[in-house]
């Protein structure tokens, strides 16, 4: 899960970093007008109990997503992790055990611990799916210069999100409205398919977001396919 302090859209500086990451992750050039405006749905902490239902929803809607998987969750549900990959979604690294990096980050062994967490998760993902991830999101959205440098050395691209709040106590109707408001071209939305006592809310919000995306003419794509740069919206 993520900390409430990261609930609001990214600051200008953080958004600039996100868009820079988007430029790195963009697919090859395509003639303008041939693609619908895009956004990205991303899911953290899985695979979990609802992941297979989420895959069915995404398939029905013709949508693709990115799943930031914990190594520990992959070892618990390797077959589900493989289903995610086989369905054409992007599998990404969320470290192995969702440690508290706000605490670890102040310690002397932080780079060593982070490298071990990333590699252990990577090994679990490769074993389950046959795919080696190249994108990383830190637990709790932890973002520091030393993390970006360490992640880069390990061959990963660092990505966070534009909006997410499904780990908070916000009433579901208000939360859903905020997700719909955030469903815009170029945005990266965060939800969770793992962790917590119940994730049924995630399914309902994801479906509402896809309804809104259809209304707006937006296409849900994997992070490595997200168009670089913002797309003007009214």
C-alpha positions in Angstrom: 0.0 0.0 0.0 1.0 3.6 -0.3 1.2 6.4 2.2 -1.6 9.1 2.3 1.0 11.8 1.7 1.3 10.6 -1.9 -2.5 10.7 -2.5 -2.6 14.0 -4.4 -1.4 14.4 -8.0 2.4 14.9 -8.3 4.0 18.3 -7.8 5.2 20.1 -10.9 8.8 18.9 -10.2 7.7 15.3 -9.6 5.4 15.4 -12.7 8.3 16.5 -14.8 10.2 13.5 -13.6 7.2 11.3 -14.5 6.9 12.8 -18.0 10.6 12.3 -18.5 10.2 8.7 -17.6 7.3 8.5 -19.9 9.5 9.7 -22.7 11.9 7.0 -22.0 9.2 4.4 -21.9 7.3 5.5 -25.1 6.8 3.2 -28.0 8.2 4.0 -31.4 7.0 7.0 -33.4 3.6 6.8 -35.0 1.9 9.3 -37.4 -0.3 11.7 -35.5 -4.0 11.0 -35.5 -3.6 7.2 -35.7 -3.7 6.7 -31.9 -6.3 7.6 -29.4 -5.1 9.6 -26.4 -3.6 7.3 -23.9 -3.4 6.8 -20.1 -2.0 4.1 -17.9 -3.7 1.9 -15.3 -1.1 0.4 -12.8 -1.7 -2.1 -10.0 0.6 -2.6 -7.0 1.4 -5.3 -4.5 0.0 -8.3 -6.4 -0.7 -10.8 -7.7 -3.5 -11.0 -5.2 -7.0 -12.5 -4.7 -8.7 -10.2 -7.2 -6.0 -10.3 -9.9 -7.7 -12.9 -12.1 -11.0 -11.1 -11.9 -9.1 -7.9 -12.9 -7.6 -9.7 -15.9 -11.1 -10.6 -17.0 -12.3 -7.1 -16.7 -9.4 -5.7 -18.7 -9.9 -8.3 -21.4 -13.6 -7.4 -21.7 -12.7 -3.8 -22.2 -9.7 -4.3 -24.5 -7.5 -2.6 -22.0 -3.9 -3.2 -21.1 -2.2 -2.4 -17.7 1.0 -2.5 -15.8 1.3 -4.7 -12.7 4.0 -3.8 -10.2 4.5 -7.2 -8.5 6.1 -8.0 -5.1 8.4 -10.9 -5.2 6.7 -12.4 -2.1 3.3 -12.2 -3.9 4.7 -13.8 -7.0 6.1 -16.7 -5.0 2.6 -17.1 -3.4 0.8 -17.0 -6.8 3.2 -17.8 -9.6 0.5 -19.1 -11.9 -1.4 -15.8 -11.6 1.7 -13.8 -12.3 2.2 -15.9 -15.5 -1.5 -15.2 -16.5 -0.8 -11.5 -16.2 2.2 -11.7 -18.5 0.5 -14.1 -21.0 -2.5 -11.8 -21.3 -0.2 -9.1 -22.7 0.1 -6.9 -19.7 3.4 -5.4 -18.5 4.9 -7.0 -15.4 7.1 -4.6 -13.4 9.1 -4.8 -10.2 7.8 -3.5 -6.8 10.7 -5.0 -4.8 10.4 -8.2 -2.9 8.8 -7.5 0.5 7.4 -3.9 0.7 9.8 -2.7 3.3 9.6 0.7 5.0 12.1 2.7 2.9 11.5 5.9 4.8 13.3 4.2 7.7 15.8 2.1 5.7 16.7 5.0 3.5 18.4 6.7 6.5 20.7 3.7 7.1 24.2 3.0 5.9 23.3 -0.2 4.0 20.4 1.2 2.0 21.9 0.5 -1.4 22.8 -3.1 -0.5 19.4 -3.8 0.9 17.6 -2.2 -2.1 19.7 -4.2 -4.6 18.9 -7.4 -2.8 15.2 -6.6 -2.7 15.1 -5.8 -6.4 17.0 -8.8 -7.5 15.0 -11.2 -5.3 11.8 -9.9 -6.8 13.3 -10.1 -10.3 14.2 -13.7 -9.8 10.7 -14.6 -8.7 9.2 -12.8 -11.6 11.5 -14.4 -14.1 10.9 -17.9 -12.7 7.1 -17.5 -12.8 6.7 -15.7 -16.1 9.9 -16.1 -18.1 10.0 -12.3 -18.4 12.7 -10.0 -16.9 11.1 -6.7 -15.7 12.8 -3.4 -16.5 10.5 -0.9 -14.7 10.5 -0.3 -11.0 8.1 1.4 -8.5 9.2 1.7 -4.9 6.9 0.8 -2.0 5.0 3.8 -0.7 6.2 5.8 -3.7 9.5 6.3 -2.0 11.6 8.6 -4.2 15.0 9.9 -3.4 18.0 10.8 -5.7 20.0 7.8 -4.3 17.2 5.5 -5.2 17.0 6.7 -8.8 20.8 6.3 -9.1 20.8 2.8 -7.6 17.8 1.7 -9.7 19.5 3.0 -12.9 22.7 1.0 -12.1 20.6 -2.1 -11.9 19.1 -1.5 -15.3 15.7 -0.3 -14.3 13.6 2.7 -15.1 12.0 4.4 -12.1 8.2 5.3 -12.3 5.7 6.7 -9.9 2.1 7.8 -10.5 -0.1 10.8 -11.2 -3.0 9.9 -8.9 -3.9 7.1 -6.5 -5.9 6.9 -3.2 -7.4 3.4 -2.9 -5.4 2.7 0.3 -6.9 5.6 2.2 -10.2 5.8 4.2 -11.8 8.1 1.7 -15.5 7.1 1.1 -15.7 5.0 -2.0 -18.1 7.3 -3.8 -15.8 10.3 -3.3 -12.7 8.2 -4.1 -14.2 7.0 -7.4 -15.1 10.5 -8.3 -11.5 11.6 -7.7 -10.2 8.7 -9.9 -12.6 9.7 -12.7 -11.4 13.3 -12.4 -7.8 12.0 -12.8 -8.5 9.9 -15.8 -7.0 12.0 -18.5 -4.5 11.6 -21.3 -0.9 11.0 -20.2 -1.8 10.2 -16.6 -0.7 7.2 -14.6 -3.3 5.9 -12.2 -2.4 3.7 -9.2 -4.6 1.0 -7.7 -3.8 -2.1 -5.8 -4.6 -5.8 -6.6 -2.6 -7.1 -3.6 -2.3 -6.3 0.1 -5.0 -5.2 2.4 -8.0 -7.2 3.7 -10.2 -6.7 0.7 -9.6 -5.4 -2.8 -13.1 -5.7 -4.3 -13.2 -1.9 -4.3 -10.3 -1.9 -6.7 -12.4 -3.9 -9.2 -15.3 -1.4 -8.9 -13.1 1.6 -9.3 -11.1 0.1 -12.2 -14.4 -0.6 -14.0 -15.6 3.0 -13.4 -12.3 4.4 -14.7 -12.6 2.3 -17.9 -16.1 3.5 -18.4 -14.9 7.1 -18.0 -12.0 6.4 -20.4 -14.4 5.1 -23.0 -16.6 8.2 -22.6 -13.5 10.4 -23.1 -12.1 8.4 -26.0 -9.0 7.4 -24.0 -7.1 4.1 -24.4 -5.6 2.3 -21.4 -2.1 1.1 -22.3 1.0 -0.4 -20.7 3.5 2.0 -19.3 6.0 1.1 -22.0 3.4 2.1 -24.6 2.3 5.3 -23.1 2.9 8.2 -25.4 5.6 10.6 -24.5 4.5 14.1 -23.5 1.1 15.5 -22.5 -1.9 15.4 -24.9 -4.0 18.5 -24.7 -7.4 18.0 -23.1 -10.3 20.4 -22.6 
